[in-house]
């Protein structure tokens, strides 16, 4: 009886360890989604850098970024189904998106000139997201 209990406990522990160690989001899936998101992020940055871009063009590129980022919604960040690197990349992209939104809002209805800090901060977040993604991609 005692051996049976030990065997049962070991079986449960081994199964739990195996399930915990499983990768929640496949690397290939995450990389392909993130490549699309990074492409959309590049479009946003290009539109914001171009002085000929209007408010509507920047807003359209931000909508494309949001649409590309919707694929991340199926991953619950509060549950242990994504690894730490994936979570950092997703959060960096979200920060970049918020910063570009602030840049868009700073354009105002009269197209007043935004401050240099707003676009600089947005670019820093997008560079951080790119750096994290390239590091993740190289590792996997």
N, C-alpha and C positions, 0 to 999 in steps of 0.2 A: 504494500500500500504506500509506503513512504517513497519508494523509488518511482512509483507512478506519479505521485504529486510533484516530485522534483522534475521528472521528465515533462510533465504538463507545464510547469512554470517555465522551464527552459524553452519549451516550444513557443509559448506565448511571448517571452522576451525576445527570442530570435525573430519571430514574425514581426513584432513591434519595431525592432531595430531595422529590419529590412524595409518595412513600409516607411519609417521615418527617413531612412537614407535615400529613398527613391527621389529622383529629381522631379519636382512638381511640374515644371514647365520644360519641355524639351528644348535643348539649346538651339537646334536648327529652327524650330518654330519661333522662338524668341528673337533670334538673329534676323530672320526674314521680316518679322513685324517691325523690329527696330530699324532695319535698313529703310523701310518705307517711311517710318516716322522721321528719320534723320533727313531723308530727301525732302520731306515737307518742311522740316525745320530750316533747311538750307534755302528753300523758296521764301520763307518768311524773312529770313535774314537778308536775302538779296533784295526783296521788296522794300524793306526798311532802310537799306543802304542807298537805294536809288532815289535821288532827290525828285525825280519825275513821277515817282509812285504817289498815287493819291491815297486818301483814307480808305476808299472802297477796295482798291487793289490789295492793300495790306490786310484789310478785313477778310477778303476772299482767301488769301493765303493762310491766314489764321484758322479759317473754317476748314481748309484742307488738312491742316495740322491736327485739329481736333478730331476730324473724321478718321485720320490715320491712327490717332492715339486711342480711338474707341476699342481697338482690338485688345488693349490692356485691361479693359473693364471686366473681361471674363476671368482675370486673375485677381483673387481677393488678396489684397496686400496685408490684411490682418491675420490671415491663416498662413500656416507654414507650407505654402505650396510654391513659393518662389524663393530662390536663394538670395543671399544678401547683395551680391553684385547686381542681379537683375533689379532688385528693389531700388538700389542707389541710382541706376540708370533711369528708371521710370520717374523717380522723384526729381532728378536733375532736368529731365525733359519737361516735367510739369512746372518747375521753377522758371525755365526758359520761356515757356508759353505764357505764364503769368507776367513775366517781365515785358515780353513783346506786347501783351495786351495793355499794360500800363503805358508803354510807348505809344500805342495807338490812341489811347484815351488822352494822352498829352497833346496830341495833334489838335484837339479841340474843334469846335464847329467853324472857327475862322482860320483853321490850318495854322495856328500859332506854332512857332518853332519849339520842339521839345528840347529839354536840356541834354547835354552830352552824357550826363550820368545815367539817364534812363536807358539809352541805347547801349552804353558801355556795360551796364549790369546785365542786360539781356544777352549780349554777346558773350560775356563771361560764363553765364549759365549754359549757353549752348555749347561753348568750348568744353566746359566740364562734362557735359553729357556726351559729346563726341569722344573725348579722351577716355572716359569710363567705358564707353561702348567698344572702342578699338582695343582696349586692354582686355575686356571680356571676350571679344571675338578672337583675339590672339591666344588666349588661354584655352578656349574651347575649340 
